[in-house]
Amino acid sequence: MERTDKNIVKKALPKRPDDAHKGTMGTLLSICGSYGMIGAGILSSMGALRCGLGLLKCAVPKSVYPIAAAAVPEAVFLPLEETFSGKTDCDCLPFLLAQKADAALLGCGLSVCDDTRSLVDGFVREWDKPMVLDADALNCLASDLSVLKSAKAPVIITPHPAEMARLIGGTAKEVNENRAQTAQDFAKRYGVVVVLKGAGTVIASPDGKTLLNTTGNSGMATGGSGDVLAGMCASLLAQGKTPFDCAAAAVYLHGTAGDLAAKRLGKTSMLPRDIIDEIPNALKACGIE
């Protein structure tokens, strides 16, 4: 199996044009967060913005909008109607599908309930631009994976071993015992790019191409690190490169940023926000200014 290196980052993020503006650097629609889990949406948003995205549209339940807006002032916010428990109401689907964006991110902190299941199902079937599905978007789809085959545009999924186990009806132990084959089989069966997270993240495409990531460390084993990665993947996707290249570049960059954070702070004390802080240095290390 081939391994990732910094050249994949250069391929996904070429030199930034001198005449670039927010309209030419990609627009991302992020549907993430819920009452009690807005942190996941914030972390994914900051990860996306640090990777050169032109414009971020954050769709969040109204109750958490003030918190999210204060944490990510660079984003444009779309406050959504919500259920009594603070989850996005499925009636928001037409409004979300009408948004203009180059890619979408769905799932970080979204929560799992009847409304979010309906929302995810409808969005994946009807959205016609590339998308990244993470966390609760995957959990919402676990009972009906045929939805993935109905997608109108390319899909990247970013499960950790427990989420992948849920998708295939196995256990995290079984997934970790055969990581590459699990990712390859799922990618081929459902026509999606799979980013199977963990020590030695595996990136697999439907055509069989597979990469093993070479960056990252155990200090990244904390809640929120995956949300940062999902945002980074979606950011690169919105900037127009192929899903496989975007996924591989984001994984490599994410791990590099994690390694830089660990060097600065130590593995025990580093947080996902420290990974975000090191993304600029990770980009520079890969030759991206």
Residue, then its C-alpha position, 0 to 999 in steps of 0.5 A: m500500500e502506498r503512503t501519504d507524503k507532502n506532495i499530495v498536499k501540493k496536489a490538492l492545494p496549488k499556489r494561491p492566485d494573487d487575484a484570489h477573492k472569497g468567491t474564487m476560493g470555495t464556499l462550504l455549507s456546514i450543517c453541524g452542531s446541536y444543543g450540547m454539542i456545538g463544540a464539534g461544529i465550532l472545531s470543524s468550522m475552524g479547521a475548514l477556515r484554516c485550510g484556505l476556504g473562501l466562505l463558510k456558511c454554518a447552519v446551526p440550531k437557533s439556540v446555539y447560534p450566539i455561541a457559535a457566532a462568537a466562537v467563529p466570527e469569520a463564518v456566515f451563519l444560518p440559524l435554523e428552526e429546531t426541535f424541542s431538544g435543540k436538534t435541527d428540524c427536518d423541515c429545514l431541508p428545502f432551505l438547506l438544499a437551496q443554499k449556494a455552495d461548492a461542497a457541504l459538510l454534514g454531521c459534526g455534533l448534529s445528534v441522532c434523532d428522527d428529525t436529523r435522520s430525515l434531514v441527513d437522508g434527504f440531504v444526501r439524496e438531493w444535494d448535487k455538490p460534493m460532500v463530507l459525511d462525518a460522525d452523526a451523519l454516518n450514525c443517522l445513515a447506519s440503518d439504511l446505507s443504500v442512501l449513499k448509492s443514491a447520492k448525486a455527487p461524490v461523497i467522502i466519509t470519515p468514520h472512526p473504527a466504532e462508527m465504521a463498525r456500526l456501518i458494517g455491522g461488526t465491532a471496532k476490534e474487527v475493523n482495526e484487525n483489517r483496516a485497509q480491507t475494510a475501507q477498500d471494501f466499503a469504498k467499492r461497495y458504496g462508491v464513496v471515498v473512505v477515510l478510516k481514522g485511527a493510528g495509520t489512517v487509511i484513505a480508500s477510493p471506489d476504484g481501489k486506490t488506497l493510501l496509508n497516512t504517515t503523520g499523527n500521534s497519540g496526542m490526537a486521541t481526544g474528542g474533537s480531533g476528528d471534527v477538525l479533520a472533517g472540516m479540513c476535508a470539506s474545505l479542500l473539497a470546496q476548493g475544487k480538487t478531486p475527493f480522494d486527493c482532498a481526503a488524503a491531503a487533509v489527513y496528512l495535514h491534520g497529522t502534521a499539525g498534530d505532530l507540531a502540536a505534540k512537539r510544542l506542548g507534549k502529547t498528554s496536554m494537547l487539545p484539538r484547538d492546538i491542532i487548528d493552531e498548527i495548521p498554518n505551520a503544517l501548510k508551510a511545512c508542505g510548501i504551501e504559503 
